Amino acid sequence: MVARLVIAAPSSGSGKTTVATGLMAAFSAAGLAVSPHKVGPDYIDPGYHALATGRPGRNLDAYLCGPDLVAPLFAHGAAGCDLAVVEGVMGMYDGAAGQGELASTAHVAKLLRAPVVLVVDASSQSRSVAALVHGFASWDPEVRVAGVILNKVGSDRHEALLREALDEAGVPVLGALRRAAQVQTPSRHLGLVPVAERRGDAVESVAALASRVREGCDLDALLALARSAPSLSGEAWDPVAAVSPASPSPSSSAGRAASSATPGRPLVAVAGGPAFTFSYAEHTELLAAAGADVVTFDPLHDEQLPDGTAGLVIGGGFPEVYAPELSANDVLRKAVAELARSGAPVAAECAGLLYLSRELDGKPMCGVLDAGARMSERLTLGYREAVAVSDSVLAAAGTRMQGHEFHRTVMEPGAGPVPAWGLHRPERRVEGFVQGNVHASYLHTHWAAEPGVARRFVERCTP
C-alpha cells in the first residue's frame, strides 16, 4: 500500500503543476520519501517533480501504455516511498480525443483507486465555485473528489466567501494559495522551460512553491487523505521481467556516467543535456535490463561519443533552441554520422530526428538523413496509432504501438524511401525514416508498452 493523491483541475492553467510540485517539495522537505508522477505524455513537468523529490519523475499514460500497465508502473515507481503525488493532465475528465475517458486524469485516478484533490482557479469567482466543484465531484461516482485547493485567491475576504460556498457543497477546502507571480515558471513554444536549462532558477522556484504550499495548505489533512487510499492489487512492473529472458539484474549500470562498456555488455549512449531532456525513465531501465550499459552524454558540450559506443539513442527535446551550439560541435556531429555509417543501431525520436537531419533552420546537423528541418508556426500535437512499416532496429514490420507527437518543426521530406511508421489516427500517412540500422521519427513511444523494442535494440548492439 502506498499513500497517494491525484492532483486534478477543471481545466489547464488552473495551477496543477504549482500545487503538485509544491506538495512534492514540501513533503520531501518534511522527511517523507515522495514518489512523483504525471498523467499523460508530458516530459517537462516530471523534471520539476524530480527536482522537488530527488527521484525520477514518471509518467502514467493509459493511452501509450494501456490501462492495465498504469497501476504496475505506478507501483514500480513508488516502491519504498511514503507518499506518491500524481499530477493530472488538462481538465480532469479530458482524455484522448474521441475516446471517452481514456488517458484522462479521472481514468488514471480510478485505475489507482486514489483520492483526488481538485485545484480551482478562484480568481474570477466566489459562490459559483461550489457549483463548479459539485459538478466535477458528482459527474463520475467512481472518482473520489475528496478536497479542494483554491488557487489565485485575491484576499482574506475572497477566501472567506469561497470557503463558505464550499462548506455548503460539503467538499473540504484543504488549502488556499494567494496570487504570486514571482514563483511562476517561464514558458515557450512547447510549454515550461525544462529544469536542465535553468537549474539554478528552477531550484529557487521549487523552494518557493514548497514555501507557498506549506503556508497555504493543510499538509496533515492532505497526508491523512493520501493514507486513506486502499491497497492496490497486482504486481509492480519489473523491467527485467519485461524483457525476459535477460541477463542478471543490471540496475547498477542504468544511466551511469562511464567511458567504456562492461565486458560482455554493449554500451548504449543516450543523448542528454539541455537540448535533449525528453525521456521516460523506463527506457533506460529496459535497455539496462536487456543487457546494455547505458551512458548519457551531452551533444552540446561533449566532442566525442562515449568510448565503446555500440548503439545510440537520441530522444526528444529542444534542438531548435540550441541549433547554433549543436551545429558548432562539428566534431561530435561527424562522430554521430560515422557511427550511423558503421551500421551501429541508432534510434532517434523527434529532437533526435532533427539532430540527424541535414540541417535545422539553416544550421548544419549530422547529415545522417537526407532531409531538412525548420521551425513552423503550426503545433503538431496528439496521440497516434502506429504500425511499423518495415523491419528496423526497434521493431519488426507490422508491430503496432501507440505514440504521441508534440513539435513545432517540419521535416522535409516527412518520410524516407523506407518510412518508419504508418499512422492511422487521426489521419492516414507514413512518417519517419528507416535507413540501414537507423530508426528516426517524430513519434514518441513508451517502451514499457512493448518491451521487445529495448530487447531488439540491445541485441543488435551486440557483436
C-alpha positions as CSV (number, residue, x, y, z in Angstrom):
1,M,0.0,0.0,0.0
2,V,1.4,3.4,-1.0
3,A,-0.3,6.6,0.3
4,R,-1.3,8.6,-2.8
5,L,-3.1,11.7,-4.1
6,V,-4.1,12.7,-7.5
7,I,-3.9,16.5,-8.2
8,A,-6.5,17.4,-10.8
9,A,-8.2,20.6,-12.1
10,P,-11.2,21.7,-14.0
11,S,-9.0,22.9,-16.9
12,S,-5.5,23.6,-18.0
13,G,-3.9,26.7,-16.4
14,S,-5.6,26.2,-13.0
15,G,-2.4,25.6,-11.2
16,K,-1.9,21.8,-11.1
17,T,1.8,22.0,-11.6
18,T,2.2,24.7,-9.0
19,V,0.3,22.7,-6.4
20,A,1.6,19.3,-7.3
21,T,5.3,20.4,-7.4
22,G,4.9,22.4,-4.2
23,L,3.3,19.5,-2.4
24,M,6.1,17.1,-3.5
25,A,8.8,19.6,-2.3
26,A,7.0,20.4,1.0
27,F,6.5,16.7,1.9
28,S,10.1,15.8,0.8
29,A,11.4,18.6,3.0
30,A,9.4,17.2,5.9
31,G,11.4,14.0,5.6
32,L,9.0,11.8,3.5
33,A,10.1,9.8,0.6
34,V,7.9,11.1,-2.2
35,S,7.3,9.4,-5.5
36,P,6.4,11.9,-8.3
37,H,4.1,11.0,-11.2
38,K,2.5,12.8,-14.1
39,V,-0.6,11.7,-16.1
40,G,-0.1,11.8,-19.8
41,P,2.9,12.1,-22.1
42,D,4.3,15.3,-20.8
43,Y,8.2,15.3,-20.4
44,I,8.7,18.7,-18.8
45,D,6.7,18.7,-15.6
46,P,8.4,15.5,-14.4
47,G,11.7,17.3,-14.5
48,Y,10.4,19.7,-11.9
49,H,8.9,16.8,-9.9
50,A,12.3,15.1,-9.9
51,L,13.9,18.3,-8.6
52,A,11.3,18.5,-5.8
53,T,11.7,14.9,-4.7
54,G,15.1,13.7,-5.7
55,R,13.5,10.8,-7.5
56,P,12.8,10.2,-11.3
57,G,9.6,11.8,-12.4
58,R,7.5,9.1,-14.0
59,N,4.6,9.2,-16.5
60,L,1.3,7.3,-16.2
61,D,-0.3,7.2,-19.6
62,A,-3.2,4.9,-20.2
63,Y,-3.1,5.5,-24.0
64,L,0.6,5.0,-24.6
65,C,0.9,2.0,-22.2
66,G,-2.7,0.8,-21.9
67,P,-4.8,0.9,-18.8
68,D,-3.5,-2.5,-17.5
69,L,0.0,-1.1,-17.0
70,V,-0.9,2.1,-15.1
71,A,-1.1,0.5,-11.7
72,P,2.0,-1.7,-12.2
73,L,4.1,1.2,-13.4
74,F,2.9,3.3,-10.5
75,A,3.9,0.6,-8.0
76,H,7.3,0.3,-9.7
77,G,8.0,4.0,-9.4
78,A,6.6,4.3,-5.9
79,A,8.3,1.3,-4.4
80,G,9.8,2.1,-1.0
81,C,8.1,5.6,-0.8
82,D,6.0,7.0,2.0
83,L,3.8,9.0,-0.4
84,A,3.0,9.4,-4.1
85,V,1.7,12.6,-5.7
86,V,0.2,12.3,-9.1
87,E,-0.2,15.4,-11.2
88,G,-3.1,15.3,-13.6
89,V,-3.3,16.5,-17.2
90,M,-5.6,19.1,-18.7
91,G,-9.1,19.2,-17.2
92,M,-9.9,16.2,-15.0
93,Y,-12.2,14.5,-17.5
94,D,-10.2,15.4,-20.7
95,G,-8.6,12.4,-22.3
96,A,-7.6,11.0,-25.7
97,A,-9.7,12.8,-28.3
98,G,-12.8,10.9,-29.2
99,Q,-12.1,8.0,-26.9
100,G,-14.1,8.9,-23.8
101,E,-12.3,8.9,-20.5
102,L,-9.2,7.0,-21.9
103,A,-6.0,8.6,-20.5
104,S,-7.7,11.3,-18.6
105,T,-6.8,12.2,-15.0
106,A,-10.1,10.8,-13.9
107,H,-9.4,7.5,-15.6
108,V,-5.9,7.2,-14.0
109,A,-7.3,8.1,-10.6
110,K,-9.8,5.2,-10.9
111,L,-7.1,2.8,-12.0
112,L,-5.1,3.8,-9.0
113,R,-8.1,3.9,-6.6
114,A,-6.7,7.3,-5.4
115,P,-8.4,10.2,-3.8
116,V,-8.5,13.4,-5.9
117,V,-7.8,16.9,-4.8
118,L,-9.2,19.5,-7.2
119,V,-7.2,22.6,-7.8
120,V,-9.5,25.5,-8.7
121,D,-8.5,28.8,-10.2
122,A,-10.7,31.1,-8.0
123,S,-9.5,34.4,-9.4
124,S,-12.8,35.3,-11.1
125,Q,-15.5,33.7,-8.9
126,S,-16.8,33.4,-5.4
127,R,-20.0,31.4,-4.6
128,S,-20.0,29.9,-8.1
129,V,-17.1,27.8,-7.1
130,A,-19.4,25.5,-5.2
131,A,-21.4,24.7,-8.4
132,L,-18.2,24.0,-10.3
133,V,-16.8,21.7,-7.7
134,H,-20.1,19.9,-7.2
135,G,-20.3,19.2,-10.9
136,F,-16.8,17.7,-11.0
137,A,-17.4,15.7,-7.9
138,S,-20.7,14.2,-9.0
139,W,-20.0,13.7,-12.7
140,D,-18.5,10.2,-12.2
141,P,-19.3,8.5,-8.8
142,E,-16.3,6.2,-9.2
143,V,-14.0,9.3,-9.0
144,R,-13.5,10.4,-5.4
145,V,-13.1,14.1,-5.3
146,A,-12.1,14.4,-1.6
147,G,-11.0,18.0,-1.3
148,V,-10.2,21.3,-3.0
149,I,-7.2,23.6,-3.1
150,L,-8.1,27.1,-4.0
151,N,-5.5,28.9,-6.2
152,K,-5.1,32.5,-7.1
153,V,-7.1,33.7,-4.1
154,G,-7.2,37.5,-4.0
155,S,-7.7,38.4,-0.3
156,D,-8.9,37.2,3.1
157,R,-12.4,38.3,2.2
158,H,-12.3,36.4,-1.1
159,E,-11.1,33.3,0.7
160,A,-13.8,33.5,3.3
161,L,-16.5,33.7,0.6
162,L,-15.1,30.7,-1.2
163,R,-14.8,28.6,1.9
164,E,-18.4,29.5,2.9
165,A,-19.7,28.3,-0.5
166,L,-17.7,25.1,-0.4
167,D,-18.9,24.4,3.1
168,E,-22.5,24.4,1.7
169,A,-21.3,22.0,-1.1
170,G,-19.8,19.6,1.5
171,V,-16.4,19.5,-0.1
172,P,-13.5,20.3,2.3
173,V,-11.0,23.1,1.5
174,L,-7.5,21.7,2.0
175,G,-5.6,24.8,1.0
176,A,-5.8,28.3,-0.3
177,L,-3.0,29.9,-2.3
178,R,-2.7,33.6,-2.9
179,R,-1.6,35.0,-6.3
180,A,2.2,35.0,-6.5
181,A,3.6,35.8,-9.9
182,Q,7.2,35.8,-8.6
183,V,7.3,32.0,-8.5
184,Q,5.8,31.4,-11.9
185,T,7.9,29.3,-14.3
186,P,8.8,30.7,-17.7
187,S,7.2,29.1,-20.8
188,R,7.9,29.0,-24.5
189,H,6.5,27.3,-27.6
190,L,6.2,23.7,-26.1
191,G,5.3,24.7,-22.5
192,L,7.5,25.2,-19.5
193,V,11.2,25.7,-19.9
194,P,12.8,22.4,-18.7
195,V,14.8,22.2,-15.5
196,A,18.0,21.3,-17.3
197,E,18.0,24.8,-19.0
198,R,17.5,26.8,-15.8
199,R,18.5,24.6,-12.9
200,G,19.6,27.3,-10.5
201,D,16.4,29.4,-11.1
202,A,14.4,26.2,-11.0
203,V,15.7,25.2,-7.6
204,E,14.7,28.6,-6.3
205,S,11.2,28.3,-7.9
206,V,10.6,24.8,-6.4
207,A,11.7,26.0,-3.0
208,A,9.3,29.0,-3.3
209,L,6.5,26.6,-4.3
210,A,7.2,24.5,-1.3
211,S,7.0,27.5,1.0
212,R,3.7,28.6,-0.5
213,V,2.2,25.2,-0.1
214,R,3.3,24.9,3.5
215,E,1.8,28.3,4.3
216,G,-1.4,27.8,2.4
217,C,-2.3,24.1,2.6
218,D,-3.2,21.7,5.4
219,L,-0.4,19.2,4.9
220,D,-1.5,16.9,7.8
221,A,-5.0,16.7,6.3
222,L,-3.6,16.0,2.8
223,L,-1.3,13.3,4.1
224,A,-4.2,11.7,6.0
225,L,-6.3,11.7,2.8
226,A,-3.5,10.1,0.9
227,R,-3.2,7.4,3.5
228,S,-6.9,6.6,3.2
229,A,-6.3,5.2,-0.3
230,P,-7.0,1.4,-0.4
231,S,-4.3,-1.2,-1.3
232,L,-3.7,-1.9,-4.9
233,S,-3.7,-5.5,-6.2
234,G,-1.3,-7.0,-8.6
235,E,2.5,-7.0,-9.0
236,A,4.7,-4.0,-9.7
237,W,6.2,-3.6,-13.1
238,D,9.7,-5.0,-13.4
239,P,12.0,-4.1,-16.3
240,V,14.0,-7.4,-16.0
241,A,10.8,-9.5,-16.2
242,A,9.5,-7.3,-19.0
243,V,12.5,-8.1,-21.3
244,S,12.9,-11.7,-20.1
245,P,14.8,-13.7,-20.9
246,A,17.5,-11.3,-19.8
247,S,20.9,-11.2,-18.1
248,P,21.0,-10.8,-14.3
249,S,19.7,-7.5,-13.0
250,P,21.9,-4.7,-14.2
251,S,20.2,-1.9,-12.4
252,S,23.5,-0.6,-11.0
253,S,24.6,0.3,-14.5
254,A,21.4,2.1,-15.7
255,G,22.1,5.7,-16.6
256,R,25.5,5.8,-15.0
257,A,28.3,8.0,-16.4
258,A,31.1,5.9,-17.9
259,S,33.6,5.9,-20.6
260,S,33.6,2.3,-21.6
261,A,31.3,-0.7,-21.5
262,T,31.4,-3.6,-19.1
263,P,32.9,-6.7,-20.7
264,G,30.1,-8.7,-22.5
265,R,27.6,-5.8,-22.3
266,P,27.2,-3.4,-25.2
267,L,27.4,0.3,-24.4
268,V,24.3,2.3,-25.4
269,A,24.9,6.1,-25.4
270,V,21.8,8.2,-24.6
271,A,21.7,11.9,-25.5
272,G,21.1,14.2,-22.6
273,G,21.9,17.8,-21.5
274,P,19.7,20.9,-22.1
275,A,18.9,20.1,-25.7
276,F,17.7,16.6,-25.1
277,T,15.5,16.4,-22.0
278,F,12.6,14.4,-23.2
279,S,12.8,10.8,-22.0
280,Y,11.0,8.2,-19.9
281,A,12.8,6.7,-17.0
282,E,11.6,3.2,-18.0
283,H,13.5,3.4,-21.3
284,T,17.0,3.3,-19.7
285,E,15.8,0.8,-17.2
286,L,14.6,-1.5,-20.1
287,L,17.9,-1.0,-22.0
288,A,19.9,-2.0,-18.9
289,A,17.6,-4.9,-18.2
290,A,18.1,-6.1,-21.7
291,G,21.8,-6.3,-21.1
292,A,23.3,-2.9,-22.0
293,D,25.4,-0.4,-20.1
294,V,23.6,2.9,-20.5
295,V,25.7,6.0,-20.6
296,T,24.5,9.6,-21.0
297,F,26.3,12.3,-23.0
298,D,25.6,15.9,-23.9
299,P,25.7,16.8,-27.6
300,L,26.1,20.5,-26.7
301,H,29.4,20.0,-24.9
302,D,30.9,16.5,-25.4
303,E,33.1,16.3,-28.5
304,Q,33.1,12.5,-28.7
305,L,30.7,9.7,-28.1
306,P,31.4,7.6,-25.0
307,D,34.3,5.1,-25.6
308,G,33.0,1.8,-26.9
309,T,29.6,3.1,-28.0
310,A,27.7,0.2,-29.7
311,G,24.3,1.9,-30.1
312,L,22.9,5.4,-29.8
313,V,19.5,6.7,-28.5
314,I,18.6,10.3,-29.1
315,G,15.3,11.3,-27.6
316,G,13.2,14.5,-27.6
317,G,14.0,18.0,-26.5
318,F,14.7,21.4,-27.9
319,P,17.4,21.3,-30.6
320,E,15.7,24.2,-32.3
321,V,16.6,26.4,-29.3
322,Y,20.2,25.2,-29.4
323,A,20.7,24.8,-33.2
324,P,23.8,27.1,-33.4
325,E,25.5,25.4,-30.5
326,L,24.7,21.9,-31.7
327,S,25.9,22.8,-35.2
328,A,29.1,24.3,-33.8
329,N,30.1,21.0,-32.2
330,D,31.1,19.6,-35.6
331,V,33.4,17.0,-34.1
332,L,30.6,15.2,-32.4
333,R,28.3,15.6,-35.4
334,K,30.8,13.8,-37.5
335,A,31.2,11.1,-34.9
336,V,27.5,10.5,-34.9
337,A,27.4,10.3,-38.7
338,E,30.3,7.9,-38.7
339,L,28.6,5.7,-36.1
340,A,25.5,5.6,-38.2
341,R,27.5,4.8,-41.4
342,S,29.2,1.9,-39.5
343,G,25.9,0.1,-39.1
344,A,25.6,0.7,-35.3
345,P,21.9,0.8,-34.2
346,V,20.6,4.4,-33.9
347,A,17.1,5.2,-32.5
348,A,16.0,8.9,-32.7
349,E,12.7,10.5,-31.6
350,C,11.6,14.0,-32.5
351,A,14.5,16.1,-31.4
352,G,16.8,13.2,-32.3
353,L,15.2,13.1,-35.8
354,L,16.1,16.8,-36.2
355,Y,19.6,16.3,-35.0
356,L,20.2,13.5,-37.6
357,S,18.8,15.7,-40.4
358,R,20.9,17.6,-43.0
359,E,20.1,21.0,-41.4
360,L,17.9,22.6,-38.8
361,D,16.8,26.2,-39.6
362,G,19.8,26.5,-41.9
363,K,22.3,25.2,-39.4
364,P,24.2,22.0,-40.4
365,M,23.3,19.0,-38.3
366,C,24.7,15.4,-38.5
367,G,23.6,14.8,-42.1
368,V,22.6,11.1,-41.5
369,L,19.3,11.7,-43.2
370,D,18.8,13.5,-46.5
371,A,16.1,15.8,-45.1
372,G,15.9,19.3,-43.7
373,A,14.0,20.7,-40.7
374,R,12.7,24.1,-39.9
375,M,10.6,25.8,-37.3
376,S,6.9,26.3,-38.1
377,E,4.0,28.3,-36.7
378,R,1.9,25.2,-36.5
379,L,1.8,23.0,-33.4
380,T,1.6,19.2,-34.2
381,L,0.1,17.6,-31.1
382,G,-1.8,14.5,-30.3
383,Y,-1.9,10.7,-29.8
384,R,-1.3,8.4,-32.8
385,E,-1.9,4.8,-33.6
386,A,1.1,3.5,-35.4
387,V,2.3,0.3,-37.2
388,A,5.9,-0.4,-38.2
389,V,6.1,-0.2,-42.0
390,S,9.3,-2.2,-42.2
391,D,11.8,-4.1,-40.1
392,S,14.1,-1.9,-38.1
393,V,16.4,-2.0,-35.1
394,L,13.3,-1.2,-32.9
395,A,10.5,-3.3,-34.3
396,A,9.6,-5.9,-36.8
397,A,7.3,-4.9,-39.7
398,G,3.7,-5.0,-38.5
399,T,4.4,-4.2,-34.9
400,R,1.7,-1.9,-33.5
401,M,2.4,0.8,-31.0
402,Q,0.6,3.8,-29.6
403,G,2.5,7.1,-29.9
404,H,2.4,10.8,-29.4
405,E,3.5,13.8,-31.5
406,F,4.5,17.1,-30.0
407,H,6.5,19.6,-32.1
408,R,6.5,22.9,-33.9
409,T,9.0,21.9,-36.5
410,V,8.6,20.5,-40.0
411,M,10.8,17.8,-41.7
412,E,11.0,17.9,-45.5
413,P,10.5,15.3,-46.7
414,G,8.5,13.9,-43.8
415,A,9.3,10.3,-44.6
416,G,12.2,8.5,-46.3
417,P,12.1,5.9,-49.1
418,V,11.6,3.4,-46.3
419,P,9.3,5.0,-43.7
420,A,9.4,4.2,-40.0
421,W,5.7,4.2,-39.2
422,G,2.3,4.2,-40.8
423,L,-0.1,6.4,-38.7
424,H,-3.8,5.5,-38.6
425,R,-5.3,8.1,-36.3
426,P,-6.4,10.8,-36.7
427,E,-5.1,10.7,-40.3
428,R,-3.5,8.1,-42.5
429,R,0.1,8.8,-43.5
430,V,3.6,7.4,-43.4
431,E,6.2,9.1,-41.3
432,G,9.9,8.8,-40.3
433,F,13.0,7.1,-41.7
434,V,14.4,3.6,-41.6
435,Q,17.9,3.7,-43.2
436,G,20.2,0.8,-42.5
437,N,20.2,0.4,-38.7
438,V,18.9,4.0,-38.2
439,H,15.3,4.5,-37.0
440,A,14.3,8.1,-36.9
441,S,10.8,9.5,-36.4
442,Y,8.8,12.3,-34.8
443,L,6.7,9.8,-32.9
444,H,7.3,9.4,-29.1
445,T,6.6,5.9,-27.8
446,H,6.7,4.4,-24.4
447,W,8.7,1.2,-24.5
448,A,7.1,-0.3,-21.4
449,A,4.1,-1.0,-23.6
450,E,6.3,-3.0,-26.0
451,P,9.5,-4.1,-24.1
452,G,10.6,-6.1,-27.1
453,V,11.7,-2.7,-28.6
454,A,14.5,-2.4,-26.0
455,R,15.5,-6.1,-26.2
456,R,15.6,-5.9,-30.0
457,F,17.7,-2.8,-30.0
458,V,20.3,-4.2,-27.5
459,E,20.5,-7.5,-29.4
460,R,21.5,-5.5,-32.5
461,C,24.2,-3.7,-30.5
462,T,25.8,-7.0,-29.5
463,P,28.5,-8.2,-31.9
